Amino acid sequence: MMIHKVVKYKYEGNTYDSFSQLKQAYPYISFPVGAGDDVLLALGIEKVEAYPPLERCKELLINAAKMHRNTAEVAPVEYRGNTYDFDTDSRDRLDIALKSLSVQGEDATIDWGMADNTTATITAADIMGVFVTSAVRSNALHEQYRSIKEKIEAAQSVEELNKISLGETIE
């Protein structure tokens, strides 16, 4: 995620977050539509491009890193050649199936719809394997997030923040 500069306008000692806000503050002045920087400057309007405050940029980047981690945690899980959906509803259904198969005995199976819409016959051990695979992935994602967060918090400038990668997806 790149942090971009924001444009603000300065006029008569005041700073405005948008050109619309500037126009609203001075309804008696007819500002030209689509005026270029040179026209604005001739009118005494200074267009300023700057990054948001560093702490705000850090907050935005940390939230983006969390979202990246959280999205990756619910991505489908591959286990023994099958790809299982792993959103909240799918995890609940897998948990119910695991309990049902466990009660039925060690050889019990169930036909299960996979993420690619194929069907596979699976066992309680397969479901446990999916959960273990997910836990390992989740741990790696949280370690990756903590590392990225440390880099973000240590950054001294927005330019440094823009060099931080939110990381590759962990399979």
ChimeraX attribute file (.defattr): number of C-alpha atoms within 10 A of each C-alpha:
attribute: neighborCount
match mode: 1-to-1
recipient: residues
	/A:1	13
	/A:2	13
	/A:3	15
	/A:4	13
	/A:5	12
	/A:6	12
	/A:7	15
	/A:8	17
	/A:9	19
	/A:10	17
	/A:11	15
	/A:12	8
	/A:13	6
	/A:14	9
	/A:15	16
	/A:16	17
	/A:17	13
	/A:18	14
	/A:19	16
	/A:20	10
	/A:21	13
	/A:22	19
	/A:23	14
	/A:24	10
	/A:25	12
	/A:26	10
	/A:27	9
	/A:28	8
	/A:29	9
	/A:30	8
	/A:31	15
	/A:32	10
	/A:33	6
	/A:34	8
	/A:35	10
	/A:36	10
	/A:37	12
	/A:38	12
	/A:39	13
	/A:40	17
	/A:41	13
	/A:42	9
	/A:43	12
	/A:44	12
	/A:45	19
	/A:46	17
	/A:47	20
	/A:48	14
	/A:49	12
	/A:50	11
	/A:51	15
	/A:52	15
	/A:53	10
	/A:54	15
	/A:55	15
	/A:56	11
	/A:57	20
	/A:58	23
	/A:59	14
	/A:60	14
	/A:61	24
	/A:62	21
	/A:63	13
	/A:64	14
	/A:65	22
	/A:66	19
	/A:67	14
	/A:68	17
	/A:69	22
	/A:70	15
	/A:71	12
	/A:72	17
	/A:73	23
	/A:74	16
	/A:75	18
	/A:76	20
	/A:77	20
	/A:78	18
	/A:79	16
	/A:80	8
	/A:81	7
	/A:82	19
	/A:83	19
	/A:84	22
	/A:85	20
	/A:86	21
	/A:87	14
	/A:88	10
	/A:89	10
	/A:90	15
	/A:91	17
	/A:92	12
	/A:93	12
	/A:94	21
	/A:95	16
	/A:96	12
	/A:97	19
	/A:98	20
	/A:99	12
	/A:100	15
	/A:101	20
	/A:102	16
	/A:103	11
	/A:104	12
	/A:105	11
	/A:106	11
	/A:107	10
	/A:108	14
	/A:109	20
	/A:110	15
	/A:111	11
	/A:112	16
	/A:113	16
	/A:114	16
	/A:115	17
	/A:116	11
	/A:117	11
	/A:118	11
	/A:119	13
	/A:120	15
	/A:121	11
	/A:122	17
	/A:123	21
	/A:124	24
	/A:125	15
	/A:126	16
	/A:127	19
	/A:128	14
	/A:129	15
	/A:130	22
	/A:131	18
	/A:132	13
	/A:133	15
	/A:134	21
	/A:135	13
	/A:136	11
	/A:137	18
	/A:138	19
	/A:139	12
	/A:140	16
	/A:141	23
	/A:142	15
	/A:143	13
	/A:144	18
	/A:145	21
	/A:146	15
	/A:147	13
	/A:148	20
	/A:149	21
	/A:150	11
	/A:151	17
	/A:152	26
	/A:153	14
	/A:154	12
	/A:155	18
	/A:156	13
	/A:157	15
	/A:158	20
	/A:159	13
	/A:160	12
	/A:161	21
	/A:162	16
	/A:163	12
	/A:164	16
	/A:165	14
	/A:166	21
	/A:167	14
	/A:168	10
	/A:169	14
	/A:170	13
	/A:171	16
